Amino acid sequence: MKWYFEIKGLFKRIFFSIFIIFSLGIILFSSIENIGSNDKIWLEVESPTEISHGLKIFEDTEASGGKGIASQLPSHHTEAFASYSFKVLNSGSYHTWLRAYWPGACNNAFILKMDGDPKSVLIGNDNTLNIWHWIPGPTFELKSGNHILHIWNDEYDSRLDKILFTPNPYYKPQGKDESFDFFTDFEEELPQLIHTNNPDLWKIVKNKTRDNSFFFLNGNKQNLPEYSFIDIINNKKFFFSCDVKKENVSGDSEVQFLFNYLDNKNYYKAELIKNNLNITIKKHGRETNIGHFEGNQLFIDTVFNKFSIIYHYPTMVFKYNGKTLISLSDNNFIEGKVAFGSINKNICFDNMENTVNLTPLYQEHFFMTWIEGESQIKLQPYLGNWAFGQFGIMSLEAKALDSNEAFAILGKEYWQDYIFTAAVKTYNDAGLCFYVQDEHNYFMYKMITNFNNTGNLQLLKIENSKSLLLCDRKCLLKRGEWYKMGVNIKNDSISLLLDNNNVLNYIDNTYVDGKIGFWCNSSKYKSLFDDIVISPIKITNHISNKLKYEFEIREKAGLDFCDWKNSGNVFKRKNYDGWSDQIVVEKPLFSEVSIWNKKLFSGKVKIKVNYRAIPKDIDANIIFKAMNNARIDEYKFTTSEDRVLITKNNNTLFRKKIIFDRNQCSIEYKDHEWFFKSKDMVLFRYQEKNDHLLIQIGLSYNGIGMGDISINGISISSDMTGN
């Protein structure tokens, strides 16, 4: 019997060993990221399977999990990589989204590779700067099983937080965690997120003309309303909008929208009947009216009109073509789906949007074409001619016609509490519009320029196309000059800015939100708009004590182009070795050209200049005019092909013959000391006795030669700007 117990013990040990190995396998396998709900795969970039030198993990409270990765190598050096293992359960097409932070226009790109595929995909290069945001990536065909995603650095200090793979082409994440931003124009098949109880009553009608398809309701059953649902659970806040019309002139026109829908006994309903809007709540099967609006026109017509709901618990706002109809509060339901439908037939729906991201955020610099992006933001011209042109940079051009006005609208009707800035150049009058409800109701910040270098800055309120002057200020304004105009609105406070200086203030509570717009009134000359930025005040205030911006004049015209004055028409466009529409500085023979930044800096200041190539017979200068009370000292840092010369008020501080890379230079002033570097090599440092209160920065080019100086980018960082 001894041998029996020995064999039995042996089997126990073998079974226990197999169990341990199996358990370890499960633990190891579970370390591979798996698919979440609805086949979504989420990857936290700070948890790679492998990471090399050149990418570092950093901490950021605004990142998911409090951490992300950043590139530490110079731009276009792709030695650094991170790898991420994950598993796919169901084979198919997976769309990628990446949560990114770009500190500058030259710091906004990574490279992706999937598994062993030799092909790489460049992602990024968008111009949403200094804020975490989601960007679309490539679509991968993935089979079920294990995969490895490789991320390579492309531009210095580019940052990532999180990655999403989803088979749903209509899903867009928002914020740190899972949320929805949904849009469809019904040009393709019915989105997966929309379902109907009676599919035979609904269909997508495709016209021969592109971009003109719509979702069509052709009837009902048992004379009851027929609905389609968007399978998104909105929680506490969302924006929903939809274009709606009826197909025939005759017949009734009644359309219903359900929101915060929990089940067929609990929801809110917005009902458009002829010229009436009724708001009801159905709770535990009992329906009660909570709001009513009566208009002077039919809401449902034979042309598309936009109906919108803005819900921010407990407030709900209902809009028609951007104009508020009614606003009310109710705290019964805080979440639920949205549905749309009618008790009638021949009702058409189009351009449907459901988003929970109500942040007013938008940037456009016109370096190539108008970028609509995932948010479906489009320019809507109403009067005049609108086109793209080039005056040193790509810009939006406007010219009035017979109406003597040009007017266009952009943005989202739920935008509120934001800073709106744009570069404006005009030979007559031009303006930025805000709180735009429709083309007849809005506010305007107007700039009037005269022939004698004088002008006016005005705030106007336009109601039903009638203009009311609210405030006016005379000032010095030159025709044909770039100016940065800005509007800062919060609650009922309006502040108007010119070149970052406050010029007018006003209090008005007529509107709380609205789109933006652009206006001019010259039919002889074109007005130009560029560098359009919409940013939420809370983010701007968070970084208001720091200044950091990029001025890139290669493909991407500068974020602050209008902050730079030049000594003549020295900018031109040129095709350089595959870089299309590159901006260069043109230097004539024997002459000197210069560009000066209009800002005044104080405290610590640093400038980095990255050239493509400087011609050998041209000297490049970085100039600082440092002011201390009534004294102005001029420092000039000159680089030639084989020497460095540094002067103060034309007196030599440093001269050296040296071979170095002058295409990447930086100068920093801090704690009474100057530092001059080429890449990471310190060429010169100089201790200053006096502290400079204000500093102006310029670039100039001189020498006997002539040619084009191609500047890849200029970045300036400072503690703060001076007044």
C-alpha positions in Angstrom: 0.0 0.0 0.0 3.1 2.2 0.4 3.4 2.6 -3.4 -0.2 3.5 -3.6 0.2 6.5 -1.3 3.4 7.5 -3.0 1.7 7.6 -6.4 -1.3 9.4 -4.9 1.0 12.0 -3.4 2.8 12.4 -6.7 -0.5 13.1 -8.5 -1.4 15.7 -5.9 1.9 17.5 -6.4 1.5 17.3 -10.2 -2.0 18.7 -10.0 -0.9 21.4 -7.6 1.9 22.4 -10.0 -0.4 22.5 -13.0 -2.8 24.7 -10.9 0.0 27.1 -10.0 1.2 27.4 -13.6 -2.4 27.9 -14.9 -3.0 30.6 -12.2 0.2 32.4 -13.1 -0.8 32.3 -16.8 -4.1 33.9 -16.0 -2.4 36.6 -14.0 0.2 37.2 -16.7 -2.6 37.2 -19.4 -4.6 39.7 -17.4 -1.8 42.2 -17.6 -2.6 42.6 -21.3 -5.3 45.3 -21.7 -8.6 43.8 -22.7 -11.7 45.1 -24.4 -14.1 47.1 -22.4 -17.8 47.4 -22.9 -19.0 47.4 -26.5 -15.6 46.2 -27.8 -13.9 49.4 -26.7 -10.2 49.1 -25.8 -8.7 51.7 -23.5 -4.9 52.0 -23.1 -3.2 54.3 -20.4 0.0 55.4 -22.1 1.9 55.6 -18.7 1.6 51.8 -18.5 3.5 50.5 -21.5 4.7 47.0 -22.1 8.1 48.6 -23.1 9.4 52.1 -23.2 12.8 53.5 -24.4 15.0 56.4 -23.6 13.6 59.6 -25.2 10.0 59.2 -23.9 9.4 60.0 -20.3 6.4 59.4 -18.0 5.3 62.7 -16.4 2.6 63.7 -13.8 -0.3 65.9 -14.7 -3.5 66.2 -12.6 -5.5 66.9 -15.8 -4.5 63.6 -17.4 -6.4 60.3 -16.9 -4.7 58.5 -14.0 -2.7 61.7 -13.3 0.1 60.7 -15.7 1.1 60.7 -19.4 4.1 60.4 -21.7 6.1 63.2 -23.4 8.7 63.1 -26.1 12.2 64.3 -24.9 14.1 64.1 -28.2 14.5 66.9 -30.8 11.8 67.1 -33.5 11.9 64.5 -36.2 14.2 62.2 -34.3 12.3 58.9 -34.1 14.6 56.8 -31.9 12.2 56.8 -28.9 9.3 54.5 -28.7 6.7 52.9 -26.4 4.9 49.6 -26.9 1.5 48.5 -25.7 0.1 45.0 -25.7 -3.7 44.4 -25.9 -6.2 41.8 -27.0 -9.0 42.0 -29.5 -12.0 39.6 -28.9 -13.8 40.3 -32.2 -12.2 40.8 -35.6 -13.1 44.0 -37.5 -12.2 47.6 -38.2 -11.1 49.6 -35.2 -11.0 53.4 -35.1 -8.4 55.0 -32.9 -8.6 58.1 -30.7 -5.7 59.6 -28.8 -5.9 62.1 -25.9 -3.1 64.6 -26.6 -1.6 67.8 -25.3 0.3 70.1 -27.7 2.4 72.8 -26.0 3.1 74.5 -29.4 2.6 74.4 -33.1 6.0 72.6 -33.5 5.2 70.2 -30.7 2.1 68.3 -31.9 2.8 64.9 -33.5 3.6 61.3 -32.9 4.0 58.2 -35.1 2.0 55.0 -34.8 2.8 51.5 -35.9 0.7 48.4 -35.5 2.3 44.9 -34.8 5.0 44.2 -37.4 3.6 46.4 -40.1 6.5 48.4 -41.7 4.1 51.2 -42.5 3.8 54.1 -40.0 1.1 56.7 -39.6 1.7 60.3 -38.5 -0.9 61.5 -36.0 -1.6 65.0 -34.7 -0.5 68.2 -36.4 -3.7 69.9 -35.3 -3.7 73.4 -33.8 -5.6 72.9 -30.6 -2.8 74.0 -28.2 -2.3 74.0 -24.4 -5.2 71.9 -23.5 -5.9 68.1 -23.4 -8.1 67.1 -26.3 -9.0 64.0 -28.3 -7.6 63.6 -31.8 -8.6 61.0 -34.4 -6.1 58.3 -35.4 -6.0 55.7 -38.2 -8.4 52.8 -38.6 -6.8 49.4 -38.2 -8.1 46.0 -39.5 -7.6 43.8 -36.4 -8.1 40.1 -36.1 -9.1 38.5 -32.8 -6.1 37.8 -30.6 -3.1 39.7 -29.2 -1.7 42.9 -30.8 1.1 45.4 -30.1 0.8 49.1 -30.7 4.1 51.1 -31.1 4.3 54.8 -30.5 7.3 56.7 -31.8 8.2 60.3 -31.0 8.1 62.8 -33.9 8.2 66.3 -32.3 9.8 67.4 -29.1 7.5 67.8 -26.0 4.5 66.3 -27.7 2.3 64.6 -25.0 -0.2 61.7 -24.8 -2.5 60.6 -22.1 -4.8 57.8 -23.3 -5.7 55.7 -26.3 -9.0 54.3 -27.5 -9.8 51.6 -30.0 -13.5 51.3 -31.0 -15.3 49.5 -33.8 -18.0 52.3 -33.7 -17.1 55.0 -36.3 -19.6 57.4 -34.7 -18.1 57.3 -31.2 -15.9 60.2 -30.0 -14.6 60.3 -26.5 -14.6 63.4 -24.3 -12.7 64.3 -21.2 -10.6 61.9 -19.2 -13.2 59.1 -19.2 -15.7 57.5 -21.4 -18.4 59.8 -22.8 -20.0 60.5 -26.2 -19.9 63.1 -28.9 -22.2 62.0 -31.8 -22.9 63.5 -35.2 -24.5 62.2 -38.3 -25.6 63.7 -41.6 -27.2 60.4 -42.8 -25.0 60.3 -45.9 -24.0 56.7 -45.2 -25.9 53.8 -43.6 -27.9 54.3 -40.4 -25.5 54.8 -37.5 -25.3 52.0 -35.0 -26.2 54.3 -32.2 -29.7 55.0 -33.7 -32.4 52.4 -33.4 -36.1 52.3 -34.3 -38.9 50.1 -33.0 -40.4 49.9 -36.5 -37.6 50.0 -39.1 -40.1 49.6 -42.0 -41.4 53.1 -41.2 -38.0 54.8 -41.4 -35.4 55.0 -44.3 -32.5 57.1 -45.4 -33.4 59.0 -48.6 -30.4 59.6 -50.8 -30.7 62.4 -53.3 -28.5 62.6 -56.4 -26.9 65.7 -55.0 -24.1 64.9 -52.5 -24.6 66.0 -48.8 -28.3 66.1 -49.2 -29.5 62.8 -47.8 -31.8 62.7 -44.7 -33.6 60.3 -42.4 -37.3 60.0 -43.4 -40.3 59.0 -41.4 -43.0 57.6 -43.7 -45.9 56.8 -41.3 -47.0 55.4 -38.0 -48.8 52.4 -36.5 -52.2 52.6 -34.7 -52.1 56.4 -35.1 -49.4 56.7 -32.4 -46.1 58.7 -32.4 -43.2 56.9 -34.0 -39.8 57.4 -32.4 -36.1 56.7 -33.2 -33.7 56.6 -30.2 -30.0 57.6 -29.9 -28.4 55.0 -27.6 -26.5 57.5 -25.5 -27.1 58.0 -21.8 -26.7 61.8 -21.2 -26.0 62.7 -17.6 -26.6 66.2 -16.2 -25.5 68.1 -19.3 -25.7 67.7 -23.1 -26.4 69.5 -26.3 -28.8 68.1 -28.9 -29.6 69.6 -32.3 -31.4 68.4 -35.4 -32.5 69.9 -38.7 -36.2 69.1 -39.4 -38.7 69.7 -42.2 -41.8 68.2 -43.7 -41.8 66.8 -47.2 -45.1 68.1 -48.4 -46.8 71.5 -48.2 -50.1 70.1 -47.2 -50.8 68.1 -44.0 -50.1 68.5 -40.3 -46.7 69.3 -39.0 -46.0 68.0 -35.5 -42.5 66.8 -34.3 -41.6 65.5 -30.9 -38.3 65.2 -29.1 -37.9 63.1 -26.0 -34.9 63.7 -23.7 -33.7 62.3 -20.4 -35.8 59.3 -21.5 -35.6 56.5 -18.9 -38.6 54.4 -20.1 -42.0 55.0 -21.7 -43.3 56.4 -18.4 -40.5 58.8 -17.4 -39.1 61.5 -19.7 -39.3 65.1 -20.9 -40.9 66.0 -24.2 -40.5 69.0 -26.5 -43.3 69.1 -29.0 -43.4 71.4 -32.0 -47.0 71.9 -33.2 -47.5 74.6 -35.9 -46.2 77.8 -34.2 -46.2 76.4 -30.7 -43.6 74.7 -28.5 -44.9 72.7 -25.6 -42.6 71.3 -22.9 -44.0 68.4 -20.8 -42.7 66.0 -18.2 -44.0 62.4 -17.9 -43.4 60.9 -14.5 -44.6 57.5 -13.5 -46.9 57.7 -16.5 -48.5 61.0 -15.7 -47.9 63.9 -18.1 -47.7 67.5 -17.0 -47.0 70.7 -18.9 -44.0 72.7 -17.6 -43.5 75.3 -20.4 -45.0 76.8 -23.5 -43.8 79.2 -26.2 -45.9 80.7 -29.0 -44.1 82.0 -32.1 -45.2 84.0 -35.1 -44.2 81.4 -37.7 -44.6 77.7 -38.5 -41.8 75.7 -36.8 -42.0 72.8 -39.3 -41.8 74.0 -42.9 -40.8 72.5 -46.2 -37.2 73.7 -45.7 -34.9 72.5 -43.0 -34.8 74.5 -39.7 -32.6 73.7 -36.7 -34.1 72.8 -33.3 -31.8 72.6 -30.3 -31.8 71.6 -26.7 -29.2 72.7 -24.2 -29.5 70.8 -20.9 -27.3 71.7 -17.9 -29.0 70.3 -14.8 -31.5 71.6 -13.8 -31.7 74.2 -16.6 -33.0 73.4 -20.1 -32.9 75.9 -23.0 -34.7 75.4 -26.3 -33.5 77.1 -29.5 -34.8 77.5 -33.0 -32.2 78.4 -35.7 -29.9 79.5 -32.9 -32.4 81.8 -31.2 -33.6 81.0 -27.7 -37.3 80.3 -27.5 -37.7 79.4 -23.9 -35.6 78.6 -20.8 -36.8 76.8 -17.7 -35.7 74.6 -14.8 -36.8 71.2 -13.5 -34.9 68.8 -11.2 -36.9 65.6 -11.7 -34.6 63.7 -14.2 -30.9 64.1 -14.5 -30.0 61.5 -17.2 -31.4 59.5 -20.0 -31.6 59.1 -23.8 -32.8 61.4 -26.6 -35.5 60.3 -29.1 -37.1 62.1 -32.1 -40.2 61.4 -34.1 -43.7 62.4 -35.0 -47.3 61.3 -35.1 -47.4 62.5 -38.8 -45.7 61.0 -41.9 -43.3 62.6 -44.4 -41.1 64.1 -41.8 -37.4 64.6 -42.5 -34.5 64.7 -40.1 -30.9 65.7 -40.8 -27.5 66.9 -39.3 -28.1 65.4 -35.9 -25.8 66.1 -33.1 -25.6 64.9 -29.4 -22.6 66.0 -27.4 -21.8 66.2 -23.7 -18.8 68.4 -24.3 -20.0 72.0 -23.9 -16.5 73.6 -23.6 -16.1 76.6 -26.0 -12.9 75.5 -27.7 -11.8 76.2 -31.2 -8.6 77.2 -33.1 -8.0 77.9 -36.7 -5.0 79.4 -38.4 -5.7 78.8 -42.1 -2.3 77.4 -42.8 -3.8 75.3 -45.6 -7.6 75.1 -45.8 -10.6 75.5 -43.5 -10.5 72.6 -41.1 -13.9 71.5 -40.0 -12.8 68.8 -37.7 -14.9 66.2 -35.9 -17.1 68.8 -34.3 -18.7 69.7 -37.6 -18.0 73.4 -37.2 -18.6 75.2 -40.5 -18.4 78.7 -41.7 -21.9 80.0 -42.8 -21.7 83.0 -45.1 -24.8 85.2 -45.2 -23.7 88.4 -47.0 -20.7 89.2 -49.3 -17.9 87.0 -50.8 -15.8 84.8 -48.5 -12.7 83.0 -49.7 -9.1 82.1 -48.8 -6.2 84.2 -49.9 -2.5 84.7 -49.1 -0.9 87.9 -47.8 2.2 86.4 -46.4 0.0 83.8 -44.7 -3.2 82.0 -45.6 -6.2 84.0 -44.3 -10.0 84.3 -44.6 -10.9 87.1 -47.0 -14.2 89.0 -47.0 -15.6 91.5 -49.5 -18.9 93.2 -49.4 -21.2 93.2 -52.5 -24.3 95.2 -53.3 -25.4 95.0 -49.7 -22.2 96.9 -48.7 -21.7 94.3 -45.9 -20.1 90.9 -45.6 -21.2 88.7 -42.7 -20.5 85.1 -41.8 -21.2 82.9 -38.7 -19.1 80.2 -37.1 -19.3 78.0 -34.1 -21.8 76.5 -31.7 -24.9 78.1 -30.2 -24.1 76.8 -26.7 -20.8 78.6 -26.5 -20.6 80.8 -23.4 -18.0 82.4 -21.0 -15.1 82.4 -23.4 -12.3 84.6 -24.9 -12.6 85.1 -28.7 -9.5 86.5 -30.5 -8.7 87.0 -34.1 -6.1 88.8 -36.2 -7.9 91.4 -38.4 -6.7 93.5 -41.3 -8.9 96.0 -43.0 -8.8 99.1 -45.2 -12.2 100.3 -44.0 -14.4 98.8 -41.2 -14.4 95.3 -39.8 -15.7 93.5 -36.7 -15.9 90.4 -34.6 -19.4 89.3 -33.7 -20.4 87.3 -30.6 -23.5 86.2 -28.8 -24.8 85.4 -32.3 -28.4 84.1 -32.1 -29.0 84.4 -35.9 -28.0 86.7 -38.7 -30.3 89.4 -37.3 -29.5 89.3 -33.6 -25.9 89.6 -32.1 -23.3 91.8 -30.6 -20.4 93.3 -32.6 -17.0 94.6 -31.7 -16.3 97.0 -34.6 -13.1 98.6 -35.7 -13.3 101.7 -37.9 -10.2 102.9 -39.7 -9.8 106.4 -41.3 -7.3 107.8 -43.8 -5.5 110.0 -41.2 -4.4 107.0 -39.0 -7.2 107.5 -36.6 -10.3 105.4 -35.9 -12.9 104.2 -33.5 -13.5 101.0 -31.5 -17.2 100.4 -30.9 -19.5 97.9 -29.2 -22.8 97.5 -31.0 -25.9 95.5 -30.3 -27.9 94.3 -33.3 -31.6 93.4 -32.6 -33.8 92.4 -35.5 -31.2 93.9 -37.9 -31.3 97.3 -36.2 -28.0 98.5 -34.7 -27.6 100.2 -31.3 -24.3 101.8 -30.4 -23.5 100.9 -26.8 -20.0 102.5 -26.4 -17.3 104.2 -28.5 -13.6 105.0 -28.1 -11.4 107.0 -30.4 -7.8 105.7 -31.0 -4.9 105.5 -33.4 -5.5 102.9 -36.1 -3.7 102.5 -39.4 -5.5 101.1 -42.5 -4.0 97.9 -43.8 -2.3 96.9 -40.5 -2.8 93.6 -38.6 -4.5 94.1 -35.2 -5.4 91.4 -32.7 -9.0 92.0 -31.7 -10.4 90.1 -28.7 -13.7 89.7 -26.8 -13.8 88.4 -23.2 -17.3 87.5 -22.0 -18.3 86.0 -18.7 -21.8 86.0 -17.3 -23.1 89.5 -18.2 -19.6 91.1 -18.4 -18.1 92.1 -21.8 -14.5 93.2 -22.2 -13.0 94.2 -25.6 -9.3 93.9 -26.3 -6.9 95.4 -28.9 -3.5 93.8 -29.1 -4.1 92.2 -25.7 -4.9 95.6 -24.0 -8.4 96.2 -22.5 -10.1 99.1 -24.4 -13.9 98.9 -23.6 -16.1 97.3 -20.9 -19.8 96.8 -20.8 -22.5 95.0 -18.8 -25.4 93.3 -20.6 -27.5 90.2 -19.8 -29.6 89.9 -23.0 -27.9 86.6 -24.0 -26.0 84.0 -22.2 -24.6 82.1 -25.2 -24.3 82.1 -28.9 -22.1 81.6 -32.0 -19.4 83.9 -33.3 -19.2 85.8 -36.5 -17.1 88.1 -38.8 -18.2 91.3 -40.5 -16.9 94.0 -42.8 -18.5 96.7 -45.0 -16.0 97.5 -47.8 -16.9 96.5 -51.4 -13.6 98.0 -52.8 -11.1 96.4 -50.4 -10.9 93.0 -48.8 -10.8 92.5 -45.1 -8.7 89.7 -43.7 -9.3 87.4 -40.6 -6.8 84.9 -39.3 -5.6 83.1 -36.1 -9.1 82.6 -34.8 -9.1 81.2 -31.2 -12.0 80.4 -28.9 -10.9 79.3 -25.4 -12.8 78.9 -22.1 -12.1 81.6 -19.5 -11.3 79.1 -16.8 -8.5 77.6 -18.8 -7.1 81.0 -19.9 -7.2 82.2 -16.3 -5.3 79.1 -15.2 -2.3 80.0 -17.4 -2.7 83.8 -17.3 0.5 84.4 -15.4 2.6 82.7 -18.1 3.1 83.4 -21.8 4.2 80.8 -24.2 3.3 80.7 -27.9 4.7 79.5 -31.2 5.2 81.5 -34.3 5.8 78.9 -37.0 6.0 80.2 -40.6 6.7 77.0 -42.4 3.4 75.3 -43.2 1.5 76.6 -40.2 1.3 80.3 -40.1 1.9 81.8 -36.7 -0.5 81.7 -33.9 0.4 85.3 -33.2 1.3 86.5 -36.7 -0.2 89.9 -36.1 2.1 90.3 -33.1 5.1 90.7 -35.5 5.8 93.8 -37.5 8.2 93.7 -40.4 10.3 96.3 -42.2 8.5 95.8 -45.5 6.8 93.2 -47.6 9.5 90.6 -46.7 7.2 87.5 -46.4 6.5 85.3 -49.4 5.3 81.8 -50.1 7.5 79.2 -51.7 7.7 75.4 -52.4 10.7 74.0 -50.6 11.8 70.4 -51.1 8.3 69.0 -50.8 7.2 71.6 -48.2 4.2 73.1 -50.0 3.3 76.8 -49.4 6.2 77.4 -47.1 6.6 81.0 -45.7 10.1 82.5 -46.0 11.7 85.9 -45.3 13.0 87.5 -48.4 16.3 89.4 -48.1 17.3 91.7 -51.0 21.0 92.3 -52.0 23.0 94.4 -49.6 19.9 95.3 -47.6 18.8 94.5 -44.1 15.3 93.2 -43.2 13.8 92.7 -39.8 10.7 91.6 -37.9 9.8 92.8 -34.4 7.4 91.4 -31.9 4.9 94.0 -30.7 4.7 92.5 -27.2 6.8 93.8 -24.3 8.1 91.1 -22.0 9.1 91.3 -18.4 10.8 88.9 -15.9 12.4 85.8 -17.3 12.3 85.5 -21.1 13.6 82.9 -23.6 13.5 82.8 -27.4 14.3 79.7 -29.5 14.7 80.1 -33.3 14.7 77.1 -35.6 15.8 77.7 -39.2 15.7 75.4 -42.1 18.9 76.8 -43.5 20.5 80.3 -43.5 22.4 81.2 -46.7 26.2 81.4 -46.1 26.5 85.1 -47.0 23.7 86.3 -44.7 24.1 87.1 -41.0 21.2 86.3 -38.7 20.6 88.5 -35.6 18.5 88.2 -32.5 18.0 91.6 -31.0 16.7 92.6 -27.5 15.8 96.2 -26.6 16.0 96.1 -22.8 14.3 99.0 -21.0 15.0 100.1 -17.5 13.2 103.4 -16.6 14.5 106.0 -19.2 17.4 103.8 -20.3 17.2 101.5 -23.3 20.0 99.0 -24.0 20.2 97.1 -27.3 21.7 93.6 -27.3 22.5 92.0 -30.6 23.4 88.4 -31.0 24.8 87.9 -34.5 25.7 84.5 -36.1 27.6 84.1 -39.3 28.7 80.9 -41.0 31.9 80.6 -38.8 31.7 83.2 -36.1 29.6 84.7 -33.2 29.4 88.4 -32.4 27.5 89.8 -29.4 27.2 93.5 -28.8 25.6 95.9 -26.3 24.8 99.3 -27.7 27.2 98.5 -30.6 30.1 97.7 -28.1 31.5 94.2 -28.5 30.9 91.9 -25.5 31.9 88.6 -27.2 33.5 87.6 -30.5 34.6 84.2 -31.4 35.4 82.2 -34.6 33.7 78.9 -34.2 32.0 76.2 -36.3 28.6 75.5 -34.9 25.0 74.8 -35.9 23.4 78.2 -36.2 20.1 76.8 -37.4 19.0 76.1 -33.8 19.8 78.9 -31.4 18.2 80.1 -28.2 18.8 83.1 -25.9 17.5 83.3 -22.3 17.6 86.2 -19.9 17.0 85.4 -16.2 18.3 86.5 -12.8 20.4 89.4 -14.3 22.2 87.0 -16.7 22.1 86.3 -20.5 22.6 82.8 -21.9 23.3 82.2 -25.6 23.1 78.5 -26.8 23.4 76.5 -30.0 21.2 73.4 -29.4 22.4 72.5 -25.8 25.9 74.0 -26.1 26.3 77.3 -24.1 28.3 79.7 -26.4 28.1 82.8 -24.1 26.9 84.0 -20.8 26.9 87.5 -19.5 26.1 88.9 -16.0 24.0 92.1 -16.0 24.1 94.6 -13.2 20.7 96.2 -13.8 17.4 94.4 -13.9 15.5 95.2 -17.1 11.8 96.0 -16.6 10.6 95.5 -20.2 12.1 93.7 -23.2 11.2 93.9 -26.9 12.5 91.2 -29.2 13.3 91.3 -32.9 15.0 89.3 -35.7 17.0 90.8 -38.5 19.1 89.6 -41.4 22.0 91.5 -43.1 25.1 91.0 -45.1 26.0 91.3 -48.8 24.0 88.3 -49.9 20.4 87.9 -51.0 18.1 85.0 -50.5 15.2 83.4 -48.7 15.5 82.7 -45.0 13.2 79.8 -44.1 12.2 79.8 -40.4 10.8 76.6 -39.2 9.6 78.1 -36.0 10.0 80.7 -33.3 8.9 80.2 -29.7 9.0 82.7 -26.9 8.3 82.0 -23.3 8.2 84.5 -20.5 6.9 84.9 -16.9 4.4 87.6 -18.1 3.9 90.3 -20.7 4.4 93.9 -19.9 1.6 96.5 -20.2 
